[in-house]
Amino acid sequence: MAEGSEDRKELDWDLVVSVPQIGVHRTIRVTSSESVAAVMIKIATKLGDADWSDYALWWPEKGIWLNKPRQSLYAYGIQADIKLEFVPVHRNVMIEMPDKRQFQVRVNFAVMTFFAVAEICREMNIRHPEELSLLRSPMDKENYAKLTGIAKKAASRPLGAAGGGKSRDGTPSRGDEHNSVDSVTPPGSPASKRKKLPTLALTGQKSMDAGPGVLAVYIGEAPDGGFFSEKLQRTMTEKCYINGLWLDSSKTLYEQDVKEGDLLYMRFKYYSFMGIDARLDERRISELYEQAKWSILTEEVDCTEEEAYAFAALQFQVNIASASSTTSARPLAQATASTDTSVTDIDAALNTLQLQLGQVDTAGGGGDSPTLQLTGYIKFTKPTKLTFRGSKTQFFLLKGSTLSYFKDEQSFNTGEAPIQKFTLTGSEAVPDVDVSKKKFGMNIILPSSDETGELRLTFDTGEEYASWMAGCRMVMKGKPLSKHGYEQELQSIKGFIALQNKSDGGSVPRSDEELQPADLISPRILKKKKSKEIARQILEAHSTMLNLAATDAKLQYIRNWQALQDFGIVYFLVRIGRSKKEELLGIAYNRLILIDLATKEHKKTWRYSAMKSWNVNWESKQLRIDHEEEKLLFSCLSADLKIVHEFIGANIWLSLRNDTEPLDITMFVKLTGGVTNNLSGWGSETMTRFLST
């Protein structure tokens, strides 16, 4: 027979695949050119007549899913000595929301955590899921448990999860079969009898994205004594280790060793909140309020005693309004009762659109709508290298993104050039207010690491302060100084000042017997003052908000929380360069802050607006930031460097994003994760589905 007269046959070989859920192994004959989809069909055929559509191939040695059904075994590098697992894609975990409510949620373990969070948020009716993420239970980290002195105990794992352990695939270990959180049911069992092998979702992976059954089931409130359920004051080092528990948004849950029945915490991870709309974001507002409330009660964010009483009064009003069933407690932001509700909805939508477009909302409708400008005399102080100069009263102009000052009003009116101009883009306005002492001021920190890059403005009245603070905040957020947006910002600031102003007194509608200070105030203030004195202060602040609806009180609480100086700062323990000294790195929505661990003094500030680039050396575990004036190189001690990278990338991306722009998932993943590998395969299918909703 002549050589080459017969077609050469590709050699086949044995591939061993285990199915942990039913404790069996199957050996199938495959070739290197066979696709992953073909291999899954062979496995399902050998396993018998059952529905295996929610199962997929997992490579334990490399810790990856074979998530590209059309790709060959050769392309993945699968050989005869490789052992694979055929495991379910959707599994149940416990999710605790900021309001302490716990849900049993069926989550896709084979897509990026970013998409898993998006699915949960869709079920919970929470918009902008990119602002949230999942946090591991601190009890899963031995080093953190030792650091805080909190012992691991069975009560920390609700619903029987405290029984026997679970294997890597999520199946209960011996003695825990009846205590697991709705473990995966093997397809061969009677409870799982369904249709015969459909198509394994090989073409569209629909079953991968929308698992069978209910996605989320409410379980109940978090048990007392839970890690995030008590008003525990944590040290700065403890806060750093808590921030090391965030899951990697660019990896799947299975890749991060999340198991069936694990307890995860859903929290707002990034603090650049996209336009909050009371008509669309009822659940989002409630969860934001709860996270803000607990950050105040545990003093995660510092505030003065006056501010603490104002927050307590708002919380008290939320409790009262939520419990009330009268019509007076209806949110002001909602459309009032009308025979023509469609007209009200249209008007509200038009107002929202005008705000998004930066237009002026005029009462007469139409008309020209130029951007506003602010003018007036302000006491002004600028620092030198050593200290602040004496204050001078100058005539100021805020127009566009520029703050300038003149010698006097006449110089401004005659068109003379200003003495000096300051661009406020990328700057920050820090309140310096003490209502009891009639002190109204703000420090404007310019986008410069220079010590002199700060302005101090002092005002005679709260009205003047509120007017200029509202204008500066809008400009610093990159928004036009329009009438509609300016008035909203102005009312928010005035409301916060009014809550702290107790001089006008007013009748106290409820006695201190109905108010429990222990539920409204941090432990530090409770130890410092008597309960009756605290209750009196809260009730006096509460007298200014008697008719405030629950939603409006929550919104005011959130706005006041955002106005605090330390709002939105996430801390990590780091070493700078080759130094052996441990220091704190604070990551805010607009800047990085180097803080002395012992004194808590801010040593240096780097603003994102002056940042040229940043990159990570994954081998040496160091992150390098190129700033306009210097280069920063540091390693992280309290968390994986990938978490720090995510925070910096996400904050930069979210600060530049426009409210009206759709979410660019590819860019978001590149900036936070540095890779886009998980956007292929099932990731591309999930991304398409995410964008279409």
C-alpha positions as a printed Julia matrix, in Angstrom:
693×3 Matrix{Float64}:
   0.0    0.0    0.0
   1.45   3.33  -1.02
   2.48   5.72   1.72
  -0.16   8.38   2.4
  -2.89   6.41   0.6
  -4.96   6.48   3.76
  -5.95   9.58   5.65
  -4.03   9.96   8.86
  -6.16   9.6   11.92
  -5.67  11.95  14.87
  -4.65  10.04  17.97
  -7.22   9.91  20.74
  -6.49   9.57  24.43
  -8.18   9.17  27.82
  -9.35  12.23  29.75
 -10.37  11.71  33.38
 -13.21  13.96  34.57
 -14.56  13.91  38.12
 -18.03  15.0   39.26
 -17.65  15.91  42.97
 -21.41  16.44  43.49
 -22.13  12.74  43.0
 -18.66  11.43  43.85
 -17.86   9.7   40.55
 -15.13   9.78  37.92
 -15.61   9.22  34.21
 -13.01   8.46  31.58
 -13.78   9.55  28.03
 -11.84   9.19  24.77
 -11.01  12.58  23.26
  -8.72  14.18  20.71
  -6.76  17.39  21.15
  -8.78  19.12  18.44
 -12.12  18.48  20.13
 -13.91  21.53  21.46
 -14.85  22.05  25.09
 -18.51  21.86  24.06
 -18.04  18.42  22.5
 -16.26  17.17  25.61
 -19.11  18.35  27.85
 -21.65  16.51  25.68
 -19.61  13.3   25.97
 -19.44  13.67  29.74
 -23.17  14.35  30.06
 -23.95  11.34  27.85
 -21.81   9.06  30.04
 -23.37  10.37  33.23
 -26.86   9.41  32.16
 -30.33  10.79  31.59
 -30.42  14.03  33.61
 -30.24  17.76  33.1
 -26.56  18.78  33.18
 -27.11  22.15  31.5
 -25.89  24.11  34.54
 -22.58  22.24  34.67
 -19.25  23.25  33.16
 -15.59  22.18  33.16
 -13.21  23.45  35.84
  -9.42  22.98  35.76
  -8.39  22.7   39.45
  -4.64  22.77  38.86
  -4.76  26.17  37.14
  -7.87  27.41  38.9
  -9.73  28.43  35.75
 -13.01  27.68  34.0
 -12.96  26.31  30.47
 -15.38  29.07  29.52
 -14.88  29.14  25.75
 -17.05  26.29  24.4
 -15.68  26.48  20.85
 -12.03  26.44  21.87
 -10.15  23.15  21.54
  -8.46  21.17  24.29
  -5.13  21.81  22.54
  -5.67  25.58  22.73
  -6.23  25.29  26.48
  -3.17  23.04  26.9
  -5.2   20.05  28.1
  -3.25  16.77  27.9
  -3.75  13.18  29.02
  -2.29  13.74  32.49
  -4.67  16.62  33.23
  -7.67  16.0   35.5
 -10.79  18.16  35.11
 -13.94  18.58  37.18
 -17.52  18.78  35.91
 -19.19  21.1   38.42
 -22.31  23.29  38.68
 -22.02  26.92  37.63
 -24.79  28.38  39.82
 -24.56  28.01  43.59
 -26.21  29.5   46.66
 -24.46  31.95  48.94
 -25.6   34.16  51.82
 -25.62  37.88  51.0
 -25.94  40.47  53.76
 -26.99  43.95  52.59
 -26.04  47.23  54.34
 -29.45  47.25  56.08
 -28.46  43.94  57.8
 -31.04  41.92  55.86
 -29.76  38.56  54.68
 -30.7   36.76  51.48
 -30.01  33.34  50.08
 -28.9   34.13  46.54
 -28.25  31.85  43.58
 -25.13  33.28  41.97
 -23.16  32.49  38.83
 -19.74  31.26  39.99
 -18.29  31.24  36.47
 -18.5   34.92  35.48
 -16.62  37.93  36.79
 -17.62  39.05  40.26
 -18.55  42.35  38.59
 -21.33  40.58  36.66
 -22.38  38.49  39.66
 -22.86  41.73  41.62
 -24.79  43.22  38.69
 -27.18  40.23  38.74
 -27.77  40.6   42.47
 -28.37  44.36  42.11
 -30.83  43.73  39.29
 -32.77  41.35  41.52
 -32.66  43.88  44.39
 -33.67  46.76  42.1
 -30.47  48.75  42.73
 -29.18  50.91  39.9
 -25.47  51.5   39.09
 -24.1   48.14  40.32
 -20.57  49.28  39.45
 -20.59  51.23  42.73
 -21.0   48.04  44.81
 -19.04  44.87  45.39
 -18.76  41.88  47.71
 -16.74  41.63  50.9
 -15.63  38.36  52.48
 -16.58  37.59  56.05
 -13.7   38.64  58.34
 -14.09  35.3   60.08
 -12.62  33.68  56.95
  -9.28  35.43  57.54
  -7.22  33.91  60.35
  -4.81  36.85  60.5
  -7.67  39.32  60.85
  -9.44  37.25  63.52
  -6.24  37.24  65.6
  -5.64  40.94  65.01
  -9.04  41.97  66.34
  -9.19  39.4   69.09
 -12.54  38.17  67.77
 -12.69  34.4   68.02
 -14.25  32.33  65.31
 -17.56  30.94  66.52
 -20.43  28.97  65.08
 -22.88  31.87  65.46
 -21.02  33.82  62.8
 -22.26  31.45  60.1
 -26.1   31.52  60.08
 -28.57  28.96  58.84
 -26.66  25.88  59.78
 -23.5   26.87  57.95
 -21.71  26.53  61.27
 -21.98  22.78  61.14
 -19.43  20.63  59.39
 -17.17  22.18  56.8
 -17.59  22.3   53.05
 -15.3   20.93  50.37
 -13.86  23.1   47.61
 -16.76  22.29  45.31
 -19.31  23.36  47.93
 -20.71  19.95  48.84
 -21.29  19.4   52.59
 -18.75  17.36  54.5
 -19.82  14.38  56.61
 -22.29  15.35  59.34
 -23.39  18.53  57.55
 -25.77  17.14  54.96
 -28.83  18.59  56.68
 -27.28  21.88  57.79
 -25.98  23.32  54.53
 -27.48  26.36  52.87
 -29.45  24.66  50.11
 -26.51  22.78  48.64
 -26.32  21.91  44.96
 -28.58  19.0   44.16
 -26.93  16.4   41.9
 -28.85  16.04  38.64
 -29.25  12.32  39.17
 -31.25  12.73  42.38
 -35.09  12.58  42.41
 -35.4   16.28  43.3
 -33.59  17.27  40.14
 -35.48  15.25  37.5
 -36.06  17.55  34.55
 -35.86  17.37  30.82
 -33.22  15.27  29.15
 -29.95  16.99  28.18
 -31.15  20.13  26.28
 -28.08  21.52  24.51
 -25.84  22.39  27.48
 -26.35  26.03  26.45
 -23.41  25.61  24.1
 -24.39  28.3   21.64
 -25.64  31.12  23.84
 -24.89  29.98  27.41
 -28.33  31.24  28.46
 -28.49  28.88  31.4
 -25.11  30.18  32.53
 -26.53  33.69  32.87
 -29.99  32.93  34.17
 -29.94  29.96  36.45
 -33.03  27.91  37.26
 -35.2   28.85  40.21
 -35.53  32.03  42.24
 -32.4   34.19  42.33
 -32.82  35.69  45.82
 -34.82  34.56  48.86
 -35.12  36.73  51.97
 -33.93  34.9   55.09
 -34.11  37.44  57.9
 -32.12  40.02  59.84
 -28.46  39.47  60.65
 -28.09  37.83  64.06
 -27.02  39.91  67.05
 -23.28  39.84  67.58
 -22.51  39.68  63.86
 -19.31  41.34  62.76
 -21.02  44.32  61.09
 -24.07  44.34  63.39
 -22.53  45.98  66.43
 -21.26  49.5   67.11
 -17.64  48.46  67.49
 -14.98  51.14  67.3
 -12.15  49.74  65.24
  -8.57  50.9   65.14
  -7.11  52.3   61.94
  -5.09  49.11  61.45
  -8.25  47.01  61.76
  -9.97  49.17  59.14
  -7.03  48.51  56.82
  -7.4   44.75  57.18
 -11.16  44.95  56.62
 -10.46  46.68  53.29
  -8.31  43.7   52.37
 -11.41  41.48  52.34
 -12.89  42.88  49.1
 -13.31  40.34  46.31
 -11.5   40.87  43.02
 -14.15  42.18  40.61
 -12.32  40.86  37.54
 -12.2   37.23  38.76
 -14.97  34.7   39.22
 -16.21  33.7   42.67
 -14.93  30.15  42.15
 -11.45  31.41  41.29
 -11.42  33.25  44.64
 -12.28  30.14  46.66
 -15.81  31.25  47.52
 -17.77  28.17  48.54
 -21.38  27.11  48.59
 -23.16  28.69  51.57
 -20.46  31.28  52.33
 -21.53  34.57  53.9
 -20.63  37.61  51.77
 -21.33  41.28  52.48
 -22.71  43.54  49.75
 -21.48  47.1   50.25
 -20.96  50.32  48.31
 -17.28  50.09  47.44
 -16.76  53.35  45.54
 -18.1   56.69  46.72
 -18.69  58.55  43.45
 -22.45  57.99  43.32
 -24.15  58.49  39.96
 -27.2   60.79  39.99
 -29.52  59.66  42.77
 -33.17  59.89  41.71
 -35.76  59.46  44.47
 -38.32  58.21  41.93
 -36.06  55.39  40.68
 -33.67  54.69  43.54
 -35.84  53.94  46.57
 -33.93  50.74  47.4
 -30.57  52.26  46.5
 -31.23  55.27  48.74
 -32.21  52.99  51.63
 -29.06  50.88  51.33
 -26.87  53.98  50.97
 -28.5   55.47  54.05
 -27.88  52.3   56.06
 -24.21  52.18  55.07
 -23.83  55.87  55.89
 -25.6   55.4   59.23
 -23.33  52.58  60.36
 -20.21  54.46  59.26
 -21.29  57.33  61.56
 -22.31  55.12  64.51
 -19.04  53.16  64.4
 -17.06  56.38  63.76
 -15.61  54.98  60.58
 -15.99  58.6   59.42
 -15.14  61.3   61.96
 -17.59  64.09  62.74
 -18.04  66.74  65.44
 -20.53  66.37  68.3
 -22.86  68.91  66.68
 -22.78  66.94  63.44
 -23.34  63.69  65.35
 -26.49  65.16  66.95
 -27.71  66.28  63.52
 -27.18  62.78  62.12
 -28.95  61.27  65.14
 -31.91  63.63  64.64
 -32.21  62.61  60.98
 -32.02  58.94  61.93
 -34.72  59.53  64.55
 -36.92  61.19  61.91
 -36.37  58.3   59.48
 -37.52  55.88  62.18
 -40.62  57.96  62.96
 -41.59  58.6   59.33
 -41.02  54.96  58.34
 -43.24  53.74  61.15
 -45.97  56.26  60.38
 -48.79  55.24  58.05
 -50.21  58.74  57.62
 -50.25  60.49  54.26
 -48.1   63.31  55.65
 -45.12  60.97  55.6
 -45.12  60.65  51.83
 -41.77  61.55  50.21
 -41.64  65.09  48.88
 -39.68  63.82  45.89
 -42.59  61.65  44.75
 -45.41  62.98  42.63
 -48.29  64.33  44.73
 -51.73  62.8   44.44
 -53.37  64.09  41.32
 -56.04  63.12  38.87
 -53.43  63.55  36.13
 -50.36  61.7   37.42
 -48.9   61.35  33.93
 -48.41  65.11  33.71
 -46.57  65.1   37.05
 -44.31  62.27  35.92
 -43.51  64.08  32.68
 -42.68  67.3   34.55
 -40.41  65.41  36.93
 -38.67  63.68  34.03
 -38.14  67.02  32.25
 -36.65  68.53  35.4
 -34.29  65.57  35.72
 -33.29  65.9   32.06
 -32.63  69.62  32.51
 -30.4   68.89  35.46
 -28.46  66.26  33.48
 -27.99  68.66  30.58
 -26.92  71.5   32.87
 -29.81  73.74  31.86
 -31.52  76.34  34.04
 -34.94  75.38  35.35
 -36.99  78.57  35.02
 -40.47  78.9   36.48
 -41.85  80.47  33.32
 -40.54  77.72  31.11
 -38.18  78.37  28.21
 -36.18  81.61  28.2
 -32.45  82.0   28.02
 -30.44  80.05  30.58
 -26.88  81.34  31.01
 -24.71  79.77  33.7
 -24.65  81.61  37.0
 -21.79  83.52  38.56
 -21.22  84.42  42.2
 -19.73  87.72  43.44
 -19.17  89.24  46.87
 -16.71  90.24  49.57
 -14.95  87.39  51.41
 -12.23  87.27  54.06
  -9.35  85.55  52.35
  -6.21  83.92  53.75
  -3.44  82.25  51.74
  -0.64  80.27  53.4
   3.08  80.9   53.01
   5.72  78.21  53.38
   5.61  78.48  57.18
   2.19  79.74  58.19
  -0.99  81.5   57.04
  -0.86  85.19  56.25
  -3.23  87.63  57.9
  -6.7   87.65  56.37
  -7.8   90.36  53.93
 -11.27  91.18  52.64
 -11.33  90.95  48.84
 -14.03  91.01  46.17
 -14.41  87.5   44.71
 -15.87  86.17  41.46
 -16.78  82.54  40.78
 -17.4   82.04  37.07
 -17.1   78.82  35.13
 -14.38  76.76  36.83
 -12.36  79.8   37.92
 -12.31  81.6   41.26
 -10.68  85.04  41.07
 -10.45  88.05  43.36
 -10.14  91.81  42.89
  -9.11  94.69  45.11
 -12.73  95.86  45.42
 -16.08  95.82  43.63
 -15.2   98.92  41.61
 -12.15  97.18  40.14
 -14.41  94.34  39.04
 -17.06  96.63  37.54
 -14.51  98.67  35.58
 -13.11  95.54  33.96
  -9.7   95.54  35.64
  -7.72  92.3   35.61
  -8.08  90.21  38.78
  -5.23  90.1   41.29
  -5.12  86.3   41.1
  -7.06  83.39  39.59
  -7.5   79.83  40.83
  -8.79  76.93  38.75
 -11.08  74.8   40.92
 -11.2   71.73  38.68
  -9.85  68.83  40.72
  -9.88  70.87  43.94
 -11.65  70.08  47.19
 -13.67  72.31  49.53
 -13.33  71.27  53.18
 -15.96  72.79  55.55
 -14.74  74.63  58.64
 -18.04  75.29  60.4
 -19.04  75.58  64.05
 -22.58  76.91  64.26
 -22.5   77.31  68.04
 -19.54  79.71  67.72
 -20.91  81.43  64.61
 -17.9   80.19  62.65
 -18.47  79.74  58.91
 -15.5   78.99  56.68
 -14.01  76.6   54.18
 -10.55  75.54  53.09
 -10.08  75.07  49.35
  -7.35  72.52  48.67
  -5.99  73.12  45.19
  -4.75  70.23  42.97
  -1.14  70.56  44.07
   1.02  68.65  46.53
   2.65  71.95  47.52
   1.92  73.0   51.12
   0.83  76.43  49.88
  -1.85  75.01  47.61
  -4.65  75.9   50.01
  -7.01  78.85  50.37
  -8.98  79.75  53.49
 -12.25  81.62  53.02
 -14.2   83.01  55.99
 -17.82  84.25  55.9
 -19.85  86.39  58.26
 -23.1   84.42  58.03
 -24.32  80.91  57.29
 -26.21  82.23  54.25
 -22.99  83.51  52.65
 -21.15  80.3   53.47
 -23.91  78.11  51.99
 -24.02  80.19  48.78
 -20.3   79.97  48.07
 -19.89  76.37  49.24
 -22.73  75.27  46.91
 -21.13  77.02  43.94
 -17.65  75.7   44.65
 -18.87  72.13  45.09
 -20.68  72.15  41.76
 -17.64  73.5   39.92
 -15.33  70.99  41.63
 -17.6   68.14  40.51
 -17.23  69.33  36.92
 -20.86  70.46  36.67
 -21.98  73.78  35.15
 -23.18  76.4   37.62
 -26.81  76.15  36.53
 -29.74  77.51  38.51
 -31.46  74.17  39.04
 -28.38  72.27  40.25
 -27.14  75.23  42.31
 -30.43  75.56  44.19
 -30.45  71.86  45.04
 -26.89  72.02  46.37
 -27.69  75.23  48.26
 -30.74  73.76  50.0
 -28.74  70.69  51.02
 -26.05  72.81  52.71
 -28.59  75.12  54.35
 -30.43  72.09  55.69
 -27.28  70.74  57.31
 -26.55  74.1   58.96
 -30.14  74.32  60.21
 -29.86  70.88  61.83
 -26.84  72.03  63.85
 -28.4   75.38  64.79
 -30.23  74.89  68.08
 -30.5   78.57  68.95
 -34.0   78.92  67.52
 -35.21  76.17  69.86
 -38.79  75.34  68.99
 -41.2   73.07  70.76
 -39.98  69.55  71.34
 -42.68  67.24  70.02
 -41.6   64.03  71.74
 -40.2   63.3   75.16
 -36.84  61.72  75.76
 -38.65  58.55  76.84
 -39.38  57.78  73.16
 -35.8   58.36  72.11
 -33.04  55.86  72.83
 -29.63  57.62  72.49
 -27.82  54.27  72.45
 -29.39  53.54  69.04
 -28.54  56.94  67.55
 -25.13  57.99  68.87
 -21.64  56.5   68.8
 -20.28  54.83  71.98
 -17.66  57.57  72.42
 -20.27  60.3   72.93
 -22.43  57.99  75.06
 -19.53  57.56  77.48
 -18.75  61.25  77.46
 -22.22  62.66  78.26
 -25.34  61.64  80.13
 -28.2   60.07  78.18
 -30.67  62.84  79.12
 -28.34  65.55  77.85
 -27.77  63.64  74.59
 -31.53  63.12  74.15
 -32.2   66.83  74.7
 -29.61  67.81  72.07
 -31.04  65.33  69.54
 -34.63  66.47  70.12
 -33.66  70.12  69.68
 -32.02  69.29  66.35
 -35.03  67.16  65.46
 -37.42  70.09  65.96
 -36.36  71.48  62.56
 -37.48  68.39  60.62
 -40.83  67.36  62.04
 -42.59  67.09  58.66
 -39.7   65.52  56.75
 -40.64  62.28  54.98
 -38.53  59.15  55.35
 -37.04  59.3   51.85
 -36.18  62.98  52.18
 -34.62  62.42  55.6
 -32.5   59.6   54.16
 -31.39  61.79  51.26
 -30.46  64.6   53.64
 -28.5   62.12  55.77
 -26.59  60.94  52.68
 -25.81  64.51  51.58
 -24.57  65.43  55.05
 -22.44  62.27  55.11
 -20.9   63.26  51.77
 -20.09  66.72  53.16
 -17.84  65.33  55.94
 -14.13  65.9   55.55
 -13.15  62.22  55.78
 -16.02  60.94  53.64
 -15.16  58.19  51.18
 -11.56  57.59  52.29
 -10.48  53.93  52.24
  -7.34  53.08  54.21
  -4.51  50.62  53.56
  -1.31  49.83  55.44
   1.69  50.47  53.15
   5.46  50.91  52.99
   6.82  53.69  50.8
   9.8   52.76  48.64
  12.47  50.89  50.6
  11.4   52.32  53.93
  10.62  49.86  56.72
   8.17  52.26  58.37
   4.49  51.36  58.18
   2.24  54.21  57.06
  -1.37  54.7   56.02
  -2.46  55.31  52.46
  -5.9   56.85  52.16
  -7.66  56.45  48.8
 -10.46  58.97  48.24
 -12.66  59.59  45.22
 -10.37  62.43  44.04
  -6.98  61.99  45.71
  -4.42  59.81  47.51
  -3.36  60.75  51.03
  -0.23  59.62  52.91
  -0.97  59.54  56.67
   1.31  58.99  59.63
   0.14  55.82  61.38
   1.01  57.07  64.88
  -0.19  60.7   64.78
  -2.84  60.36  62.0
  -1.39  63.54  60.49
  -1.79  64.02  56.73
   1.77  64.14  55.38
   1.2   64.36  51.64
  -1.65  64.57  49.12
  -1.61  63.5   45.47
  -4.62  64.45  43.35
  -5.79  62.31  40.47
  -6.05  65.41  38.27
  -2.26  65.85  38.53
  -1.47  62.14  38.06
   0.29  61.16  34.82
   0.15  57.37  35.08
   0.21  54.41  37.43
   1.32  50.82  36.95
   1.88  47.66  38.98
   4.87  45.34  39.16
   3.05  42.12  39.99
   6.29  40.23  40.68
   7.64  42.64  43.31
   4.1   43.57  44.44
   4.74  47.29  44.16
   2.58  50.04  42.7
   4.17  53.06  41.05
   2.43  56.38  40.52
   3.89  59.12  38.34
   2.73  62.48  39.62
   3.45  65.89  38.17
   5.92  66.7   40.94
   7.23  63.32  42.1
   7.06  59.57  41.72
   5.53  57.32  44.37
   6.44  53.65  44.85
   4.8   51.58  47.58
   3.88  48.05  48.63
   0.7   47.13  50.52
   0.83  45.19  53.79
  -2.85  44.87  54.72
  -4.33  43.73  51.4
  -3.49  42.27  48.04
  -2.08  45.0   45.81
  -4.78  44.17  43.27
  -7.4   45.63  45.66
  -5.47  48.92  45.89
  -5.15  48.96  42.1
  -8.92  48.49  41.78
  -9.71  51.38  44.11
  -7.43  53.82  42.31
  -8.57  52.82  38.81
 -12.27  52.78  39.66
 -12.18  56.15  41.43
 -10.41  57.79  38.49
 -12.83  56.26  36.0
 -15.96  57.1   38.01
 -14.82  60.68  38.64
 -14.46  61.24  34.88
 -17.72  59.52  33.92
 -20.72  61.6   32.88
 -24.1   60.73  34.41
 -25.66  60.37  30.96
 -22.95  58.11  29.49
 -23.52  54.33  29.35
 -21.18  52.11  31.35
 -18.03  51.21  29.38
 -17.4   47.79  30.93
 -14.22  47.07  28.97
 -12.57  50.3   30.12
 -13.79  49.79  33.69
 -12.27  46.29  33.81
  -9.0   47.51  32.28
  -8.62  50.3   34.84
  -9.62  48.19  37.84
  -8.24  44.77  36.94
  -5.58  45.55  34.39
  -6.79  42.61  32.25
  -9.81  41.78  30.11
  -9.39  37.98  29.88
 -12.66  37.28  31.68
 -14.6   39.4   29.18
 -14.21  36.64  26.58
 -16.17  33.39  26.48
 -19.11  33.5   28.9
 -17.95  37.0   29.89
 -18.78  38.39  26.44
 -22.23  36.81  26.56
 -22.87  38.21  30.03
 -21.57  41.66  29.05
 -23.95  41.75  26.07
 -26.87  40.81  28.31
 -25.82  43.39  30.91
 -25.68  46.22  28.37
 -29.04  45.28  26.85
 -30.9   45.78  30.15
